[in-house]
Amino acid sequence: MIDCREAVRRMWAYLEESLEAKHFQEFETHLDTCQRCCGELEFNQRMRQMVAERETPPPMPADLRSRLEELLATGPDAPEAKA
């Protein structure tokens, strides 16, 4: 049986219906015994539903956009990106 860490790792693939049959069954078996992961799954299902129902994505705050652009420009190996 898989643990919670593995269940969370597989959750998005489960939601996208892209798990192999064995992994799918292991995930569902875990859900049969784990209330915490059932709650995580329910939250993620609801979040996916809410995102899908939105007509347009919410605007990204300018400061977040500039920080992301800076991070993408410097790359993961730059010293300032590791801080």
ChimeraX attribute file (.defattr): number of C-alpha atoms within 10 A of each C-alpha:
attribute: neighborCount
match mode: 1-to-1
recipient: residues
	/A:1	10
	/A:2	13
	/A:3	12
	/A:4	15
	/A:5	9
	/A:6	13
	/A:7	24
	/A:8	15
	/A:9	10
	/A:10	17
	/A:11	19
	/A:12	15
	/A:13	14
	/A:14	18
	/A:15	13
	/A:16	8
	/A:17	11
	/A:18	12
	/A:19	16
	/A:20	11
	/A:21	10
	/A:22	8
	/A:23	16
	/A:24	18
	/A:25	13
	/A:26	18
	/A:27	23
	/A:28	15
	/A:29	13
	/A:30	19
	/A:31	18
	/A:32	11
	/A:33	10
	/A:34	14
	/A:35	11
	/A:36	11
	/A:37	20
	/A:38	16
	/A:39	12
	/A:40	14
	/A:41	19
	/A:42	12
	/A:43	12
	/A:44	15
	/A:45	14
	/A:46	12
	/A:47	12
	/A:48	12
	/A:49	11
	/A:50	10
	/A:51	12
	/A:52	11
	/A:53	9
	/A:54	9
	/A:55	7
	/A:56	8
	/A:57	8
	/A:58	8
	/A:59	7
	/A:60	9
	/A:61	8
	/A:62	9
	/A:63	9
	/A:64	10
	/A:65	12
	/A:66	12
	/A:67	11
	/A:68	12
	/A:69	12
	/A:70	13
	/A:71	15
	/A:72	11
	/A:73	11
	/A:74	13
	/A:75	13
	/A:76	11
	/A:77	8
	/A:78	11
	/A:79	9
	/A:80	11
	/A:81	13
	/A:82	9
	/A:83	5
